[in-house]
């Protein structure tokens, strides 16, 4: 299973609606259609993609006011939510982890679930740092994008 | 949804301008700061680019004798910490300043 975080999922959702939206969103502004296509290649199969409810909540909080593309947005959510797996972890679990102080609830829970997954797909450098420190396999979208700048 | 205008901007150019101006404040020596471009947004009000960068900063307060414990990690006693900063760059590519930024 491959676990996906909020920003990476936002890239996926926007890319499925219209790839040109990706660079227009503040949180995904460094990405292009090419990065979206790479993400799709990494995911390979939606049936093997997993996330947590906290991530969906963050995605919706950030994209729900998408304006005239609302219908397309809801359609893509239906597709993604029906094909991917959603795993629930109690918020209490996050509070009991030392990483919570740095990462907050969502990313701390992601870190816990990632320990049982083959890959963590993230667009959050700090989460990637913690995942690497825990020996978790990471597809770090920020790192991949920044390779173009050196 | 926040809207940016990165279609016609060279992100690499913005990143390199920021890098040239902050490289001096990064720790030198035995580790790579993993400097990254995180976001780039044109600030319409100010007519400048607001870009977010991140880098790893070595915690010089940690010594070999510092106990590695969950409590120390919780209160920031990690060997490295990722720092986020906002950099403002004008449309001519001139570095304006480095600002605090909370993710």
gemmi code that builds the backbone of each chain (N, CA, C; Angstrom):
import gemmi

chains = {
    "A": [
        ("UNK", (0.833, -1.201, 0.000), (0.000, 0.000, 0.000), (0.872, 1.258, 0.000)),
        ("UNK", (0.366, 2.290, -0.664), (1.078, 3.568, -0.712), (0.223, 4.635, -0.027)),
        ("UNK", (0.837, 5.314, 0.902), (0.124, 6.312, 1.709), (0.382, 7.704, 1.143)),
        ("UNK", (-0.660, 8.522, 1.069), (-0.496, 9.856, 0.476), (-0.895, 10.947, 1.478)),
        ("UNK", (-0.143, 12.049, 1.468), (-0.425, 13.137, 2.420), (-1.249, 14.248, 1.756)),
        ("UNK", (-1.522, 15.287, 2.504), (-2.464, 16.317, 2.052), (-2.027, 17.022, 0.776)),
        ("UNK", (-0.835, 17.584, 0.781), (-0.417, 18.368, -0.387), (-0.289, 17.517, -1.644)),
        ("UNK", (0.215, 16.299, -1.483), (0.338, 15.412, -2.638), (-1.052, 15.062, -3.175)),
        ("UNK", (-2.000, 14.867, -2.267), (-3.368, 14.551, -2.694), (-4.008, 15.760, -3.382)),
        ("UNK", (-3.667, 16.952, -2.924), (-4.171, 18.158, -3.593), (-3.637, 18.222, -5.031)),
        ("UNK", (-2.358, 17.898, -5.213), (-1.797, 17.859, -6.578), (-2.568, 16.853, -7.425)),
        ("UNK", (-2.858, 15.696, -6.841), (-3.579, 14.657, -7.585), (-4.991, 15.126, -7.960)),
        ("UNK", (-5.708, 15.691, -6.989), (-7.089, 16.123, -7.244), (-7.112, 17.230, -8.316)),
        ("UNK", (-6.257, 18.245, -8.126), (-6.236, 19.356, -9.090), (-5.829, 18.856, -10.472)),
        ("UNK", (-4.849, 17.959, -10.499), (-4.393, 17.429, -11.787), (-5.474, 16.655, -12.501)),
        ("UNK", (-6.283, 15.943, -11.761), (-7.364, 15.175, -12.380), (-8.467, 16.096, -12.892)),
        ("UNK", (-8.649, 17.242, -12.212), (-9.651, 18.210, -12.692), (-9.109, 18.935, -13.921)),
        ("UNK", (-7.935, 19.527, -13.750), (-7.287, 20.276, -14.832), (-5.850, 20.566, -14.410)),
        ("UNK", (-4.867, 19.946, -15.022), (-3.471, 20.116, -14.595), (-2.996, 21.568, -14.532)),
        ("UNK", (-3.627, 22.441, -15.300), (-3.183, 23.839, -15.282), (-3.504, 24.525, -13.946)),
        ("UNK", (-4.378, 23.894, -13.153), (-4.732, 24.478, -11.846), (-3.601, 24.313, -10.825)),
        ("UNK", (-2.741, 23.343, -11.039), (-1.749, 22.986, -10.016), (-0.836, 24.164, -9.681)),
        ("UNK", (-0.293, 24.800, -10.691), (0.650, 25.895, -10.426), (-0.048, 27.158, -9.945)),
        ("UNK", (-1.380, 27.181, -10.022), (-2.118, 28.381, -9.591), (-2.511, 28.327, -8.127)),
        ("UNK", (-2.379, 27.168, -7.521), (-2.721, 27.019, -6.106), (-1.478, 27.294, -5.271)),
        ("UNK", (-1.651, 28.114, -4.230), (-0.498, 28.519, -3.421), (0.297, 27.326, -2.904)),
        ("UNK", (-0.404, 26.317, -2.398), (0.283, 25.190, -1.769), (0.966, 24.257, -2.761)),
        ("UNK", (0.557, 24.352, -4.025), (1.159, 23.462, -5.029), (1.835, 24.271, -6.133)),
        ("UNK", (2.179, 25.514, -5.802), (2.636, 26.465, -6.816), (3.929, 26.080, -7.509)),
        ("UNK", (4.746, 25.234, -6.896), (6.027, 24.897, -7.540), (5.873, 23.741, -8.532)),
        ("UNK", (4.706, 23.135, -8.555), (4.528, 21.949, -9.397), (3.910, 22.285, -10.755)),
        ("UNK", (4.161, 21.373, -11.680), (3.646, 21.537, -13.042), (2.873, 20.270, -13.425)),
        ("UNK", (2.380, 20.265, -14.642), (1.693, 19.074, -15.137), (2.637, 17.860, -15.143)),
        ("UNK", (3.907, 18.129, -15.428), (4.893, 17.039, -15.429), (5.011, 16.372, -14.066)),
        ("UNK", (4.963, 17.183, -13.015), (5.045, 16.619, -11.659), (3.798, 15.801, -11.331)),
        ("UNK", (2.663, 16.255, -11.839), (1.417, 15.503, -11.665), (1.522, 14.139, -12.360)),
        ("UNK", (2.068, 14.138, -13.568), (2.194, 12.873, -14.309), (3.160, 11.916, -13.605)),
        ("UNK", (4.245, 12.479, -13.042), (5.171, 11.641, -12.269), (4.459, 11.051, -11.053)),
        ("UNK", (3.636, 11.871, -10.401), (2.887, 11.415, -9.232), (1.969, 10.254, -9.613)),
        ("UNK", (1.281, 10.400, -10.738), (0.383, 9.333, -11.199), (1.167, 8.044, -11.444)),
        ("UNK", (2.367, 8.200, -12.007), (3.217, 7.013, -12.252), (3.622, 6.351, -10.940)),
        ("UNK", (3.938, 7.164, -9.948), (4.361, 6.612, -8.652), (3.188, 5.885, -7.985)),
        ("UNK", (1.994, 6.474, -8.078), (0.812, 5.860, -7.458), (0.482, 4.527, -8.140)),
        ("UNK", (0.616, 4.492, -9.441), (0.372, 3.287, -10.257), (-1.071, 2.823, -10.251)),
        ("UNK", (-1.596, 2.556, -9.079), (-2.898, 1.908, -8.975), (-3.675, 2.524, -7.797)),
        ("UNK", (-4.800, 3.156, -8.107), (-5.577, 3.813, -7.041), (-6.053, 2.825, -5.981)),
        ("UNK", (-6.234, 1.580, -6.402), (-6.697, 0.570, -5.443), (-5.670, 0.301, -4.341)),
        ("UNK", (-4.425, 0.691, -4.611), (-3.377, 0.468, -3.611), (-3.006, 1.754, -2.871)),
        ("UNK", (-3.813, 2.792, -3.097), (-3.538, 4.076, -2.439), (-4.352, 4.175, -1.156)),
        ("UNK", (-3.714, 4.642, -0.129), (-4.374, 4.726, 1.169), (-4.143, 6.114, 1.769)),
        ("UNK", (-5.123, 6.591, 2.515), (-4.916, 7.823, 3.270), (-5.744, 7.763, 4.555)),
        ("UNK", (-5.748, 8.863, 5.274), (-6.488, 8.882, 6.547), (-7.550, 9.986, 6.482)),
        ("UNK", (-8.595, 9.892, 7.277), (-9.673, 10.889, 7.212), (-9.180, 12.321, 7.422)),
        ("UNK", (-8.166, 12.471, 8.275), (-7.635, 13.812, 8.543), (-7.128, 14.465, 7.251)),
        ("UNK", (-6.539, 13.652, 6.385), (-6.012, 14.180, 5.122), (-7.154, 14.643, 4.219)),
        ("UNK", (-8.198, 13.820, 4.120), (-9.347, 14.227, 3.300), (-9.955, 15.523, 3.828)),
        ("UNK", (-10.012, 15.655, 5.145), (-10.577, 16.875, 5.733), (-9.731, 18.091, 5.356)),
        ("UNK", (-8.404, 17.934, 5.452), (-7.528, 19.055, 5.086), (-7.654, 19.398, 3.608)),
        ("UNK", (-7.714, 18.356, 2.774), (-7.849, 18.588, 1.325), (-9.136, 19.361, 1.052)),
        ("UNK", (-10.229, 18.914, 1.661), (-11.511, 19.570, 1.396), (-11.541, 20.993, 1.961)),
        ("UNK", (-10.925, 21.183, 3.123), (-10.876, 22.544, 3.674), (-10.153, 23.500, 2.724)),
        ("UNK", (-9.170, 22.963, 2.018), (-8.350, 23.814, 1.144), (-8.918, 23.956, -0.264)),
        ("UNK", (-9.733, 22.988, -0.687), (-10.209, 23.017, -2.077), (-11.707, 23.257, -2.228)),
        ("UNK", (-12.438, 23.212, -1.148), (-13.898, 23.273, -1.273), (-14.396, 24.569, -1.916)),
        ("UNK", (-13.649, 25.641, -1.736), (-14.065, 26.912, -2.351), (-13.387, 27.077, -3.716)),
        ("UNK", (-13.490, 26.044, -4.503), (-12.796, 26.021, -5.795), (-13.570, 26.780, -6.864)),
        ("UNK", (-14.765, 27.247, -6.507), (-15.519, 28.104, -7.425), (-16.250, 27.343, -8.505)),
        ("UNK", (-16.093, 27.819, -9.754), (-16.899, 27.271, -10.856), (-16.557, 25.806, -11.177)),
        ("UNK", (-15.474, 25.317, -10.620), (-15.082, 23.925, -10.877), (-15.598, 22.974, -9.797)),
        ("UNK", (-16.558, 23.415, -9.010), (-17.038, 22.624, -7.884), (-17.562, 21.251, -8.299)),
        ("UNK", (-18.309, 21.206, -9.402), (-18.865, 19.914, -9.829), (-17.761, 18.932, -10.205)),
        ("UNK", (-16.764, 19.443, -10.937), (-15.637, 18.588, -11.326), (-14.882, 18.117, -10.079)),
        ("UNK", (-14.760, 19.016, -9.117), (-14.072, 18.689, -7.864), (-14.805, 17.568, -7.125)),
        ("UNK", (-16.101, 17.707, -6.994), (-16.888, 16.683, -6.282), (-16.839, 15.354, -7.029)),
        ("UNK", (-16.907, 15.425, -8.348), (-16.819, 14.189, -9.148), (-15.500, 13.457, -8.904)),
        ("UNK", (-14.418, 14.211, -8.885), (-13.107, 13.571, -8.664), (-12.996, 13.004, -7.250)),
        ("UNK", (-13.561, 13.730, -6.279), (-13.551, 13.200, -4.908), (-14.293, 11.877, -4.836)),
        ("UNK", (-15.440, 11.800, -5.519), (-16.223, 10.553, -5.526), (-15.390, 9.403, -6.070)),
        ("UNK", (-14.717, 9.658, -7.177), (-13.885, 8.612, -7.802), (-12.772, 8.196, -6.856)),
        ("UNK", (-12.053, 9.187, -6.343), (-10.889, 8.880, -5.507), (-11.294, 8.210, -4.198)),
        ("UNK", (-12.337, 8.727, -3.572), (-12.744, 8.159, -2.284), (-13.286, 6.737, -2.437)),
        ("UNK", (-13.905, 6.466, -3.579), (-14.466, 5.119, -3.765), (-13.381, 4.094, -4.113)),
        ("UNK", (-12.294, 4.561, -4.726), (-11.254, 3.605, -5.163), (-10.124, 3.446, -4.167)),
        ("UNK", (-9.915, 4.446, -3.339), (-8.787, 4.375, -2.405), (-9.264, 3.915, -1.033)),
        ("UNK", (-8.287, 3.520, -0.233), (-8.626, 3.055, 1.120), (-8.448, 4.188, 2.120)),
        ("UNK", (-9.286, 4.194, 3.133), (-9.205, 5.207, 4.173), (-9.047, 4.495, 5.514)),
        ("UNK", (-7.993, 4.848, 6.223), (-7.754, 4.170, 7.501), (-7.909, 5.167, 8.649)),
        ("UNK", (-8.675, 4.766, 9.632), (-8.920, 5.657, 10.771), (-7.976, 5.340, 11.927)),
        ("UNK", (-7.380, 6.377, 12.458), (-6.612, 6.258, 13.694), (-7.107, 7.324, 14.652)),
        ("UNK", (-7.266, 6.966, 15.889), (-7.744, 7.918, 16.881), (-6.733, 9.056, 17.074)),
        ("UNK", (-7.255, 10.257, 17.267), (-6.378, 11.414, 17.516), (-5.529, 11.215, 18.759)),
        ("UNK", (-6.040, 10.423, 19.698), (-5.284, 10.144, 20.921), (-3.926, 9.528, 20.624)),
        ("UNK", (-3.886, 8.752, 19.551), (-2.619, 8.106, 19.185), (-1.575, 9.170, 18.838)),
        ("UNK", (-2.030, 10.211, 18.145), (-1.092, 11.284, 17.785), (-0.557, 11.986, 19.032)),
        ("UNK", (-1.457, 12.224, 19.963), (-1.058, 12.962, 21.169), (-0.029, 12.209, 22.000)),
        ("UNK", (-0.007, 10.910, 21.846), (0.938, 10.124, 22.645), (2.308, 9.999, 21.974)),
        ("UNK", (2.456, 10.583, 20.787), (3.731, 10.496, 20.066), (4.543, 11.784, 20.242)),
        ("UNK", (5.858, 11.626, 20.395), (6.735, 12.799, 20.545), (6.666, 13.696, 19.308)),
        ("UNK", (6.462, 13.076, 18.136), (6.454, 13.852, 16.887), (5.293, 14.838, 16.814)),
        ("UNK", (4.261, 14.589, 17.613), (3.087, 15.472, 17.587), (3.481, 16.932, 17.836)),
        ("UNK", (4.464, 17.144, 18.702), (4.862, 18.514, 19.055), (5.386, 19.272, 17.847)),
        ("UNK", (5.945, 18.550, 16.912), (6.471, 19.206, 15.710), (5.509, 19.114, 14.533)),
        ("UNK", (4.847, 17.968, 14.396), (4.103, 17.707, 13.163), (2.606, 17.976, 13.257)),
        ("UNK", (2.039, 17.951, 14.456), (0.594, 18.078, 14.566), (-0.105, 16.738, 14.355)),
        ("UNK", (-1.428, 16.756, 14.485), (-2.196, 15.503, 14.484), (-2.082, 14.747, 13.156)),
        ("UNK", (-2.393, 15.417, 12.051), (-2.477, 14.707, 10.768), (-1.157, 14.045, 10.386)),
        ("UNK", (-0.076, 14.809, 10.421), (1.207, 14.244, 9.984), (1.739, 13.205, 10.970)),
        ("UNK", (1.428, 13.360, 12.243), (1.857, 12.344, 13.210), (1.125, 11.032, 12.946)),
        ("UNK", (-0.160, 11.113, 12.645), (-0.908, 9.898, 12.320), (-0.421, 9.291, 10.999)),
        ("UNK", (-0.116, 10.156, 10.037), (0.431, 9.649, 8.768), (1.720, 8.869, 9.014)),
        ("UNK", (2.535, 9.417, 9.895), (3.802, 8.749, 10.202), (3.559, 7.361, 10.796)),
        ("UNK", (2.538, 7.241, 11.628), (2.223, 5.943, 12.227), (1.744, 4.952, 11.170)),
        ("UNK", (0.837, 5.407, 10.289), (0.316, 4.523, 9.243), (1.423, 4.169, 8.251)),
        ("UNK", (2.296, 5.126, 7.978), (3.371, 4.908, 6.994), (4.287, 3.757, 7.392)),
        ("UNK", (4.398, 3.513, 8.680), (5.267, 2.425, 9.147), (4.771, 1.057, 8.668)),
        ("UNK", (3.488, 1.004, 8.294), (2.921, -0.260, 7.809), (2.736, -0.262, 6.292)),
        ("UNK", (3.204, 0.792, 5.621), (3.008, 0.897, 4.173), (4.326, 0.722, 3.420)),
        ("UNK", (4.206, 0.490, 2.106), (5.401, 0.327, 1.279), (6.048, 1.667, 0.958)),
        ("UNK", (5.215, 2.709, 0.900), (5.726, 4.008, 0.461), (4.865, 5.129, 1.038)),
        ("UNK", (5.517, 6.195, 1.457), (4.809, 7.418, 1.833), (5.022, 8.431, 0.713)),
        ("UNK", (3.927, 8.908, 0.140), (4.005, 9.933, -0.900), (3.673, 11.262, -0.232)),
        ("UNK", (4.639, 12.168, -0.219), (4.427, 13.409, 0.504), (4.951, 14.621, -0.243)),
        ("UNK", (4.315, 15.743, 0.024), (4.799, 17.024, -0.480), (5.052, 17.925, 0.720)),
        ("UNK", (5.520, 17.336, 1.788), (5.793, 18.072, 3.022), (7.216, 17.715, 3.455)),
        ("UNK", (8.105, 18.674, 3.351), (9.527, 18.392, 3.621), (9.760, 17.928, 5.055)),
        ("UNK", (9.040, 18.536, 5.988), (9.259, 18.178, 7.393), (8.765, 16.755, 7.668)),
        ("UNK", (7.612, 16.406, 7.117), (7.123, 15.037, 7.278), (8.101, 14.052, 6.636)),
        ("UNK", (8.634, 14.428, 5.496), (9.620, 13.582, 4.822), (10.865, 13.388, 5.688)),
        ("UNK", (11.305, 14.467, 6.337), (12.468, 14.362, 7.239), (12.208, 13.327, 8.336)),
        ("UNK", (11.048, 13.433, 8.962), (10.710, 12.510, 10.054), (10.560, 11.072, 9.540)),
        ("UNK", (9.951, 10.941, 8.357), (9.765, 9.601, 7.796), (11.117, 8.961, 7.479)),
        ("UNK", (12.011, 9.737, 6.883), (13.351, 9.216, 6.587), (14.067, 8.796, 7.862)),
        ("UNK", (13.904, 9.590, 8.899), (14.552, 9.274, 10.176), (14.000, 7.986, 10.781)),
        ("UNK", (12.775, 7.631, 10.370), (12.148, 6.407, 10.879), (12.306, 5.227, 9.915)),
        ("UNK", (13.115, 5.402, 8.892), (13.375, 4.312, 7.956), (12.227, 4.005, 7.018)),
        ("UNK", (11.351, 4.967, 6.809), (10.190, 4.772, 5.930), (10.571, 5.152, 4.495)),
        ("UNK", (10.125, 4.352, 3.524), (10.358, 4.701, 2.117), (9.496, 5.904, 1.749)),
        ("UNK", (10.123, 6.895, 1.139), (9.416, 8.147, 0.861), (9.558, 8.540, -0.605)),
        ("UNK", (8.442, 8.930, -1.224), (8.506, 9.672, -2.482), (8.251, 11.120, -2.110)),
        ("UNK", (9.333, 11.896, -2.090), (9.296, 13.277, -1.618), (9.138, 14.198, -2.825)),
        ("UNK", (7.931, 14.710, -3.024), (7.651, 15.520, -4.211), (8.440, 16.825, -4.233)),
        ("UNK", (8.657, 17.415, -3.055), (9.423, 18.679, -3.009), (10.869, 18.415, -3.430)),
        ("UNK", (11.409, 17.329, -2.911), (12.782, 16.966, -3.267), (12.906, 16.709, -4.764)),
        ("UNK", (11.953, 15.952, -5.311), (11.976, 15.650, -6.744), (11.903, 16.927, -7.572)),
        ("UNK", (11.012, 17.834, -7.170), (10.857, 19.100, -7.917), (12.118, 19.941, -7.834)),
        ("UNK", (12.741, 19.952, -6.660), (13.924, 20.795, -6.462), (15.150, 20.275, -7.213)),
        ("UNK", (15.106, 19.028, -7.659), (16.221, 18.522, -8.470), (16.375, 19.328, -9.751)),
        ("UNK", (15.269, 19.930, -10.205), (15.316, 20.747, -11.424), (16.015, 22.082, -11.197)),
        ("UNK", (16.212, 22.460, -9.944), (16.754, 23.798, -9.655), (18.260, 23.786, -9.427)),
        ("UNK", (18.839, 22.606, -9.386), (20.287, 22.531, -9.133), (21.044, 22.184, -10.413)),
    ],
    "B": [
        ("UNK", (-9.843, 29.446, -3.336), (-8.533, 28.900, -3.646), (-7.570, 30.045, -3.954)),
        ("UNK", (-6.420, 30.040, -3.285), (-5.406, 31.041, -3.560), (-4.901, 30.872, -4.988)),
        ("UNK", (-4.753, 31.964, -5.662), (-4.297, 31.883, -7.039), (-2.915, 32.514, -7.165)),
        ("UNK", (-2.026, 31.842, -7.816), (-0.692, 32.377, -8.052), (-0.480, 32.529, -9.543)),
        ("UNK", (0.608, 33.135, -9.886), (0.924, 33.265, -11.295), (2.347, 32.792, -11.515)),
        ("UNK", (2.503, 31.514, -11.673), (3.847, 30.980, -11.874), (4.047, 30.521, -13.308)),
        ("UNK", (3.055, 30.790, -14.151), (3.129, 30.278, -15.520), (4.343, 30.830, -16.262)),
        ("UNK", (4.600, 32.119, -16.053), (5.641, 32.749, -16.859), (6.893, 33.071, -16.056)),
        ("UNK", (7.033, 32.471, -14.924), (8.205, 32.777, -14.105), (9.132, 31.570, -14.075)),
        ("UNK", (10.400, 31.877, -14.044), (11.389, 30.819, -13.952), (11.636, 30.530, -12.470)),
        ("UNK", (11.065, 29.447, -11.996), (11.197, 29.120, -10.577), (12.653, 28.907, -10.189)),
        ("UNK", (13.400, 28.346, -11.125), (14.815, 28.103, -10.843), (15.538, 29.416, -10.582)),
        ("UNK", (15.210, 30.424, -11.352), (15.851, 31.731, -11.176), (15.530, 32.294, -9.791)),
        ("UNK", (14.260, 32.203, -9.389), (13.863, 32.692, -8.060), (14.609, 31.931, -6.963)),
        ("UNK", (14.687, 30.641, -7.133), (15.356, 29.814, -6.131), (16.831, 30.189, -6.008)),
        ("UNK", (17.487, 30.361, -7.140), (18.925, 30.662, -7.108), (19.199, 32.040, -6.513)),
        ("UNK", (18.304, 33.000, -6.757), (18.466, 34.324, -6.142), (18.385, 34.198, -4.622)),
        ("UNK", (17.369, 33.460, -4.168), (17.220, 33.259, -2.720), (18.424, 32.526, -2.144)),
        ("UNK", (18.834, 31.495, -2.841), (19.962, 30.684, -2.362), (21.217, 31.533, -2.214)),
        ("UNK", (21.505, 32.373, -3.206), (22.717, 33.196, -3.170), (22.738, 34.127, -1.959)),
        ("UNK", (21.549, 34.538, -1.516), (21.503, 35.508, -0.428), (21.417, 34.897, 0.959)),
        ("UNK", (21.068, 33.644, 1.042), (20.944, 33.064, 2.388), (21.994, 31.997, 2.675)),
        ("UNK", (22.786, 31.674, 1.682), (23.749, 30.588, 1.865), (24.709, 30.888, 3.017)),
        ("UNK", (24.953, 32.173, 3.257), (25.895, 32.554, 4.311), (25.365, 32.268, 5.715)),
        ("UNK", (24.056, 32.266, 5.851), (23.514, 32.052, 7.199), (23.379, 30.561, 7.522)),
        ("UNK", (23.558, 29.735, 6.514), (23.442, 28.295, 6.759), (24.725, 27.767, 7.383)),
        ("UNK", (24.547, 26.774, 8.202), (25.730, 26.153, 8.811), (26.635, 25.597, 7.722)),
        ("UNK", (27.910, 25.826, 7.882), (28.827, 25.227, 6.918), (29.457, 23.988, 7.546)),
        ("UNK", (30.105, 23.223, 6.712), (30.855, 22.113, 7.278), (30.315, 20.756, 6.958)),
        ("UNK", (29.881, 20.040, 7.990), (29.756, 18.591, 7.856), (28.369, 18.075, 7.471)),
        ("UNK", (27.511, 18.905, 6.967), (26.218, 18.385, 6.521), (25.648, 19.278, 5.427)),
        ("UNK", (24.719, 18.682, 4.658), (24.072, 19.444, 3.590), (22.788, 20.063, 4.141)),
        ("UNK", (22.573, 21.352, 3.928), (21.383, 22.001, 4.507), (20.077, 21.628, 3.812)),
        ("UNK", (20.160, 20.910, 2.684), (18.953, 20.475, 1.967), (18.020, 21.658, 1.720)),
        ("UNK", (18.580, 22.700, 1.138), (17.802, 23.904, 0.825), (16.781, 23.592, -0.266)),
        ("UNK", (15.540, 24.021, -0.036), (14.462, 23.693, -0.973), (13.550, 24.887, -1.248)),
        ("UNK", (13.042, 24.946, -2.462), (11.957, 25.867, -2.780), (10.652, 25.154, -2.455)),
        ("UNK", (9.830, 25.795, -1.629), (8.578, 25.152, -1.194), (7.345, 25.756, -1.887)),
        ("UNK", (7.320, 27.065, -2.017), (6.177, 27.744, -2.635), (6.672, 28.985, -3.367)),
        ("UNK", (5.912, 29.424, -4.350), (6.220, 30.677, -5.033), (4.912, 31.347, -5.406)),
        ("UNK", (4.709, 32.544, -4.895), (3.444, 33.237, -5.153), (3.727, 34.705, -5.435)),
        ("UNK", (3.131, 35.210, -6.505), (3.299, 36.631, -6.796), (2.355, 37.431, -5.916)),
        ("UNK", (2.932, 38.356, -5.155), (2.163, 39.208, -4.250), (1.674, 40.425, -5.043)),
        ("UNK", (0.395, 40.374, -5.405), (-0.168, 41.426, -6.272), (-0.130, 42.801, -5.600)),
        ("UNK", (-0.364, 42.833, -4.292), (-0.401, 44.118, -3.578), (0.955, 44.809, -3.569)),
        ("UNK", (1.996, 44.011, -3.346), (3.341, 44.581, -3.238), (4.104, 44.539, -4.559)),
        ("UNK", (3.588, 43.778, -5.510), (4.267, 43.668, -6.795), (5.592, 42.933, -6.703)),
        ("UNK", (5.663, 41.971, -5.791), (6.907, 41.200, -5.615), (6.569, 39.710, -5.516)),
        ("UNK", (7.597, 38.884, -5.655), (7.421, 37.451, -5.463), (7.649, 37.102, -3.998)),
        ("UNK", (6.712, 36.394, -3.437), (6.890, 35.811, -2.100), (7.229, 34.349, -2.320)),
        ("UNK", (8.417, 33.968, -1.950), (8.737, 32.546, -2.083), (9.072, 31.970, -0.708)),
        ("UNK", (8.706, 30.746, -0.525), (8.982, 30.049, 0.731), (10.095, 29.042, 0.470)),
        ("UNK", (11.114, 29.138, 1.314), (12.202, 28.171, 1.211), (12.316, 27.418, 2.538)),
        ("UNK", (12.943, 26.273, 2.498), (13.202, 25.541, 3.740), (14.621, 24.996, 3.705)),
        ("UNK", (15.162, 24.779, 4.874), (16.498, 24.182, 4.964), (16.659, 23.535, 6.333)),
        ("UNK", (17.602, 22.629, 6.389), (17.898, 21.980, 7.668), (18.956, 22.784, 8.403)),
        ("UNK", (18.698, 23.005, 9.673), (19.647, 23.736, 10.512), (20.127, 22.799, 11.610)),
        ("UNK", (21.424, 22.767, 11.781), (21.986, 21.905, 12.820), (21.795, 22.555, 14.185)),
        ("UNK", (21.351, 21.765, 15.118), (21.176, 22.257, 16.488), (22.504, 22.142, 17.232)),
        ("UNK", (23.154, 23.286, 17.398), (24.484, 23.278, 18.012), (24.421, 23.038, 19.519)),
        ("UNK", (23.224, 23.070, 20.082), (23.089, 22.841, 21.526), (23.111, 21.361, 21.886)),
        ("UNK", (22.975, 20.521, 20.846), (23.018, 19.080, 21.083), (24.471, 18.624, 21.122)),
        ("UNK", (24.819, 17.939, 22.160), (26.169, 17.379, 22.247), (26.049, 15.859, 22.298)),
        ("UNK", (27.183, 15.195, 22.286), (27.163, 13.735, 22.359), (26.593, 13.259, 23.687)),
        ("UNK", (26.643, 14.139, 24.691), (26.148, 13.746, 26.008), (24.648, 14.004, 26.177)),
        ("UNK", (24.059, 14.714, 25.196), (22.635, 15.010, 25.309), (21.829, 13.723, 25.190)),
        ("UNK", (20.971, 13.506, 26.143), (20.179, 12.281, 26.149), (19.160, 12.308, 25.015)),
        ("UNK", (19.067, 11.206, 24.267), (18.045, 11.087, 23.236), (16.804, 10.500, 23.891)),
        ("UNK", (15.807, 11.325, 24.063), (14.582, 10.854, 24.703), (13.386, 11.498, 24.016)),
        ("UNK", (12.200, 10.894, 24.132), (11.011, 11.493, 23.529), (10.773, 12.916, 24.009)),
        ("UNK", (11.091, 13.155, 25.286), (10.881, 14.498, 25.831), (11.805, 15.513, 25.163)),
        ("UNK", (13.047, 15.107, 24.944), (13.982, 16.008, 24.269), (13.553, 16.277, 22.836)),
        ("UNK", (13.070, 15.220, 22.169), (12.590, 15.399, 20.789), (11.387, 16.334, 20.795)),
        ("UNK", (10.491, 16.109, 21.763), (9.266, 16.907, 21.838), (9.576, 18.384, 22.013)),
        ("UNK", (10.596, 18.694, 22.782), (10.894, 20.094, 23.054), (12.017, 20.639, 22.168)),
        ("UNK", (12.155, 20.037, 21.010), (13.036, 20.611, 20.011), (14.487, 20.233, 20.128)),
        ("UNK", (14.793, 19.259, 20.944), (16.196, 18.871, 21.087), (16.582, 17.850, 20.029)),
        ("UNK", (16.292, 18.172, 18.791), (16.674, 17.280, 17.698), (17.978, 17.771, 17.094)),
        ("UNK", (18.695, 16.836, 16.472), (19.981, 17.201, 15.869), (19.809, 18.230, 14.755)),
        ("UNK", (18.737, 18.043, 13.979), (18.461, 18.958, 12.871), (17.006, 19.407, 12.942)),
        ("UNK", (16.790, 20.628, 12.521), (15.418, 21.129, 12.465), (15.209, 21.796, 11.113)),
        ("UNK", (14.023, 21.541, 10.512), (13.752, 22.201, 9.238), (13.179, 23.587, 9.505)),
        ("UNK", (13.819, 24.559, 8.913), (13.443, 25.954, 9.084), (12.763, 26.445, 7.810)),
        ("UNK", (11.676, 27.175, 7.979), (10.981, 27.762, 6.826), (11.134, 29.279, 6.880)),
        ("UNK", (11.417, 29.895, 5.740), (11.554, 31.345, 5.654), (10.853, 31.857, 4.401)),
        ("UNK", (10.382, 33.095, 4.507), (9.818, 33.750, 3.320), (10.866, 34.700, 2.743)),
        ("UNK", (11.023, 34.649, 1.431), (11.959, 35.541, 0.743), (11.152, 36.388, -0.235)),
        ("UNK", (11.423, 37.696, -0.232), (10.754, 38.580, -1.186), (11.741, 38.985, -2.274)),
        ("UNK", (11.299, 38.859, -3.516), (12.138, 39.175, -4.671), (11.308, 40.030, -5.629)),
        ("UNK", (11.880, 41.139, -6.094), (11.073, 41.980, -6.990), (11.087, 41.435, -8.417)),
        ("UNK", (10.325, 42.090, -9.265), (10.154, 41.575, -10.634), (11.428, 41.697, -11.471)),
        ("UNK", (12.383, 42.485, -10.961), (13.669, 42.605, -11.659), (14.677, 41.567, -11.168)),
        ("UNK", (14.246, 40.745, -10.225), (15.145, 39.725, -9.685), (15.984, 40.212, -8.526)),
        ("UNK", (15.611, 41.354, -7.945), (16.381, 41.903, -6.823), (15.863, 41.324, -5.504)),
        ("UNK", (16.791, 40.837, -4.706), (16.462, 40.288, -3.384), (16.042, 41.435, -2.466)),
        ("UNK", (14.846, 41.316, -1.876), (14.364, 42.389, -0.992), (14.621, 42.063, 0.460)),
        ("UNK", (14.331, 40.853, 0.863), (14.564, 40.515, 2.263), (14.146, 39.110, 2.618)),
        ("UNK", (14.579, 38.727, 3.814), (14.285, 37.407, 4.365), (13.393, 37.599, 5.580)),
        ("UNK", (12.294, 36.875, 5.656), (11.309, 37.105, 6.697), (10.941, 35.803, 7.414)),
        ("UNK", (10.495, 35.978, 8.657), (10.037, 34.814, 9.407), (8.816, 34.206, 8.719)),
        ("UNK", (8.692, 32.893, 8.828), (7.542, 32.216, 8.228), (7.213, 30.976, 9.050)),
        ("UNK", (5.952, 30.840, 9.390), (5.496, 29.647, 10.086), (4.663, 28.814, 9.138)),
        ("UNK", (5.037, 27.566, 9.007), (4.343, 26.681, 8.063), (2.882, 26.499, 8.447)),
    ],
}
model = gemmi.Model(1)
for chain_id, residues in chains.items():
    chain = gemmi.Chain(chain_id)
    for i, (resn, *xyz) in enumerate(residues, 1):
        res = gemmi.Residue()
        res.name, res.seqid = resn, gemmi.SeqId(i, " ")
        for name, pos in zip(("N", "CA", "C"), xyz):
            atom = gemmi.Atom()
            atom.name, atom.element = name, gemmi.Element(name[0])
            atom.pos, atom.b_iso = gemmi.Position(*pos), 0.0
            res.add_atom(atom)
        chain.add_residue(res)
    model.add_chain(chain)
structure = gemmi.Structure()
structure.add_model(model)
structure.setup_entities()
